Amino acid sequence: QVQLVESGGGLVQAGGSLRLSCAASGRTFSRYGLGWFRQAPGKEREFVAAISWSGDNTVYADSVKGRFTISRDITKNTVYLRMNSLKPEDTAVYYCSSADGSWGQGTQVTVSS
């Protein structure tokens, strides 16, 4: 199983940027696609973005398309989520997940208006 640890969350003003990191351990990291999800208070967890095991294919939720970019560095066993033009509605706990069903503990992102 893959172990995932997120970092990079914080408090930012609307219009600002953050880059989240998801560090993975486990030999099979490179075999799986990975995704970012988020959960706002009182809401269900929702999909944000995903990237294939090769890094060649990405997909985004409509709400973040054009603002967020997912990428991965196999040599560092890390997946990134670059978030630009942040909005207060992006406030949530952000989780990364691998296709084998592993989840990280989450990192809080708060966007102030």
N, C-alpha and C positions, 0 to 999 in steps of 0.2 A: 504494500500500500504506500501511497505517496503522502508525505507529511508536508503541510503547507503553513507558512507563517506570513501574515500580511503586515505591512508597515507603511508609513508615509501619510497617514491621515492627520487631520488637524482642523483648525479654525481658519477660515479664509473669507474675505469679503466677496460679495457678488461681483462677477467679472474676473475674479482671480483664477489661479491655476494651482493644481497639486499633481504630484506623481505618486501613485501607489505602487508598491512592490509586493510581490508574492514570491518568497523564497521557498523552494521545494527541496526536499531530500528524499532519497529513495532511488534505487537504480533505474526504476521504470519511468522516471519523470519524462524523459524524452519521447516516450511512446504515446503519450496521451495529449489530447486537446485540453485546453484549460479555459475557464470562463470566470468572469467577474459578475457577481450578483450584489444586490443591495436591499436593505430592509429599513424603511423609515418607521418611526414610532406609530404603532397602531395599524400598520399596513403589512401586507404579505411580502415575502421576499420576491424580488423580481430580477429578471435577467437584464444584464447591462451590455456585456460584450463577450465574445469568445474567439479563440484562435486555435487553428489546427495544430497537430503535433509538429508539422513541418514549418509552421509559421507563415505558410503561403496564403492561407485563407483566413479571413476574419469576418465577423458578423456583429452588428450592433443593434441595440434597441433604437427605435425611431426617436425616442426622447433624447438620446445622446449622440446620434449620428451627426458628424461634422464637428463635434466638440471634443469627443473622447477618442483616444487612440490606444489600442491594445497591441502589445508587442512582447516578444520573448527572446531571451538570450540563453540558448542551450548551454553555452560554456559556463554560465553563471548559475544555471538552474533557477532562473528567475523570470517571472512574467510581470510586465508593467502595465499600468493603466494611466496614461497621461490624460488629465482632465483640464480642459481650457474653458473659458467663458462660463464659469460655474454660476449656478443659480440657486436660490434658497431651496428650491424643490429637489435639488440634488443631495440635500442633507439626509444622511442615512449611515448605517453601518455597512461597510463594504466587505464582501467576502470573496475569496477566490476558491475555485473548486476545480478538481481534475475529473476527467471522464471516468476514472475508476471509482468515483463516488466520494472521494476525500474532500474535506472542507477545512479551511483555516478558521481561526478564532474571530476574525473580523477586525477592522480598523474603522474608527469613527471619523466621518467627514461632516463638518458643520459649515454651512455657508450662510453668512449673515447678510442681511439686506441693507 
